[in-house]
Amino acid sequence: MRSIKKYGYCLCVLALVCCSSLSRAQTFAEWFKQTSTQKKYLLQQIAALQVYTGFLEKGYTIAKSGLGTIKDITSGEFDLHSLYISSLKRVNPVIRNDKRVDRILSMQTELLKRFNELDGLDVLPADNKSYIGSVKQTITDLCRKDLDELELVIISGKLEMTDDERLERLGKVYESTLDKYAFTQQFTAGVTLLVIQVRQQQSDTQNVRRYYENN
């Protein structure tokens, strides 16, 4: 009974973590306002792809456009910094040295990696796994949109904008990425805690069963 209470408490913690983080971003809030039918449809659309798949496809697109070259491929992951920073002849000079570009890439790499490295989900109920998968897919899609916007902002000739306008839009992409990064840290930590609690509950149940079988 005590372990079950722990499990219930952990579910509440995860729910609170999700709600408190998602309320900070309009895009997240809008997603949670969807009807059950819309959510079911979203879940049906989740492909059995790794979280980096879309990211890598975006990398190929950027490489073909001449924005950068791919210098390193490790375990299926592009060196995103090389992709954006090398051969940046077409990048607006005002944006070229802005540290927020590098920070955006670092945060996106880290937050996607956190989702990709979640372990032990097999012990969770199916509805929990589906929920986690849908959140991962939502974050991945939003990251793609941020990359699309970043590409428009930093490449000269993509859009007619003044330098101030480019910097303003870069700031919005940065804030958007920062918000998703903070959410992902809290969400994945909550999932990890939930997995630990479920495993403990299962272990306690097995110990009780063995005790009664041997006595």
N, C-alpha and C positions, 0 to 999 in steps of 0.2 A: 504493500500500500504506500509506503514511504517513497519507493522508487517511482511509482505511478504519479505521485504528487510532484516529484522532481521533474518528471517528463512533462506533466501539464504546465508546471511553472516555466520550464524552458520554452515550451511552445508560446506561452504568453510573452516571454522576453523577446523571442524572435519576432512576434507580431508587433510588439511595441517598437522594437528597433526599426522594423520596416516602415511602420506608420510615421514615426517621428522623422525618419530620413526622407521618405517620399513626399511628405507634406512640404518640404523645402523647395521642391521643383515642380513647376506647373505640369511639365510633361509626365512626370511620375503620377501626380495626382489625377490627371486626366485618364491615365491608363487604368487606375484602380476604380474609376467611376463607370467603367464599361459594364454592360449587362453581363449576366452569366453566359448568355448565348455568344456574345462577342468574345468573352474570355475563352470559351470553349473553342471557338473558331481560331483564336490566336494559338491556343495549345496545339490544335491540329496542324497549324502551319509550321510548327517548330521542326525543322529538319534534323536528321541525325548527323549533324556536322559539328566539328570542333569550333570553339568560340572564335578561333583565329581565321576561319575560312574566309569570311567576308573581308576581314582585314587584309589578308593576303591578296585577294582579288583586287582590292583597292590599290594595293602596292603595285601590281602589274599595270593597272591603268595609269597610275602616276608615272611609272617608269617609261611607258610608251609615249607619254605626253612630253617627255624630255625634262621633267622636273628633277629627277635624280637617278642614280644608278644603285643597283642592289649589290652591296659589297660582301654581305655575310648572310648565309642561311644556316641556321642551327636548329635542329629538331623541328623543322617546319616553320620556324619563326624568322621573319625578315629582320634585319637590323634597320629599324625604322629611322634611327638617327642618320645613318648613312644615306638612306633613301631621300630624306628631306634636305640634308645639309650639304651633301656632295653635289657638285655641278649645278649650283643654283644661279645660273646665268640669267634665268628668266624671272627670278624672284625680285620683287620690289626692294630697292636698296634700303628703304626706311624700315622694312620688316625683317630684312636679312639677319640683323644682329639682335633682334628683340628676343630676350631670354624667355618670353612666354611661349614662343613656338617650341623650343626644346622642352619646356616644362609640360606643355600639352601632350607632347609625344611620350614623355616619361610617364605621365599619369595614365594615359590610355594603355600603354604597354603593361603597367602594373595592375590596373584594375581588371583588365581582361585576363591577365595571368592568374589573378586571385580566383576568378570564377573557374578557370580551366584546371586549377590545382585542387579544387574542392574534393575531398576524399571521404569515402565511407558512406556515400549517399545510398548505397544498396540496403542499408539497415532501416531506412526511413519508409514510411507508408507511401503508397503510389501517389496520393494526392499531394503530399509534401514535395515529392520529387518533381511532379509536374509543375507545381508552383515555382519551385526554384529554377527549373528549366525555362519557364516563361519569363521570369525576371531576368535571367541571363540573356535570353534572346532580345528582350526589350533594351537592355543596356547596350548590347552589341549593335543593334540598329541605330540607337541614338549616337553611339560613337562614330558610326559611318557618316551620319549627317554632319557631325562636327568636323570630320575630315573633309567632307565635300565643301563645307563653308570655309575651312582653313585654306583649301586649295584656291578657292575663288579670291580670297583676301590676299594671299602672299604672291600670287603670280601676276606679273604685270601684263596687261592686255586682256585678262579674263573679264574684268569689269571696270567700267569707267568710274573711278573713285579718287577723291583727293587723299593725300597721305593721312590726314586727320580721320577721314572716314574709314580708311583701312585699319588704323590703329584702334578705332572705336569698335569695329566689328571683330577684330582680333581679341579685344578685351572681353567681348560677349562669348566668344568661343572658349576663352580661357575660363571664365566664370562657370560656363555650362559644364566643362570638363571637370573643374574643381568640385562642383556639386555632385556629379556622378562618382567621382573618386571617393568623396567622403561617405556617400551612401554605400558604395561597394565595400568599403572597409568595415562598416558597421554590419551590413547584411551578411557578408561571408563569415564574420566573427560569430554572428548569431547562429548561422547554419552549423559551424564547427562545434559550437557549444551544444546545440541540439543533438548532433551525432554522438557526442561524448555521453550525454545523458541517456540516450536511447540504448547505447551499448551497455552502459552500467545497469540499466533496467533489465536488459536481456540477461546479463550475467547474474544478477540477483535472482531472477526467475529460475535460471538453470541450477543455481546453488540450492535453492529451496526444493526444487524437484529432486535433486540428488539426495538431499537430506531425508526426504520422506521415502524415497526408494530404498535407502539403506537402513531405514529404521522401522 
